[in-house]
Amino acid sequence: MSQYRGIERHRFEPARLVLGLALLAIGVLAYVQARDHEGRLPVGVLLALVAGSLLLAGVVSIVTQSVRRSRKEKGEERGERDRPDGDRLS
């Protein structure tokens, strides 16, 4: 059981982190371009950057799943011995 009531533990999803950071970087880039009066980024460039971010997140997700599957087949679960009995991630 978690030490915090009402907070459930969940898996860390690296693909979500990567996608969020990439989209945040695209937003900051577009903002800085518009603010510095250098003109706006063309819509095609923005769409290409967003598509690239989605592809990168997809690759990270595939790698994450393959690592988790490989650990499960070997019978390993990261941090299992550090957790008390009954406090397992689903």
N, C-alpha and C positions, 0 to 999 in steps of 0.2 A: 504494500500500500504506500502510496506517495505521502511524503511528509506534509504536503499541502492538500487540504481538503477541497474537493471540487475540481481539482486539476488532474486530468487523466494524462498518462504518458503516451506518447506516440512515436512512431519511427521518424528519424530525421530523413528528410528528402532533399538530397543535394541538388537535384534538378530544379526544384522550386527556388532554391537560393540562387543558383546560377541564372535562371531566367529573370528573377526579380532584379538582380544586380545589373544584368545586361540591359534590361528595359529602363532601369533607372539611369544608366549611363547614356542611353540613347536620348532620353528626355532631357538630361542635363546638356548634352551636346547640342540638341536642337534649341534649347533655351539660350545658351551662350551664343550660338550663331545669330539668333534673332536679336539678342540684346546688343551685340557689338556692331550692329548695322552692316554686317557683311552680307546681308541677304539671308533668306531662309534656305534650308536644305531642300533640295527637290524631293517631291513626294516619292519618286522612284528610289532614291537613296534611302529614305526612311523605311520604305517597305522592304528593301533588301536587307537593311540592318535588323529589322524585326524578324524577317524570315531566317536570317542567320542566327539570331538569338534563339529562336524556336528549334532550329536544327541542333545547335549546341546543347540546349537543354535535353533534347531527345537522346543525343549521344551520351550525355552524363547519366540519364535515366537507364539506358541500356547497360552501361558499365556497372552502375549501382546494382541493378537486378542480377547481373551475372556474378558479381562478387558475393552478393547475398546467397544466391543459389549454390555457389561453390562452397561457401561456409556451411550451409545447411547440409550439403552432401557429406562433408567431412565431420559433421556432428559438432561443429564449433558454433558458439553463439557469443559474440563479443560482450565482455563484461559480465558474463553469467555468474562467475564465482564472486563478483563484488556485490551482487544483489542478494538480499535475504530471500529465503524460500517464499514462494507465492507471489513475488513481485516481479513478474516477467512481462516483457513487452510483447504485444500481439502483432 
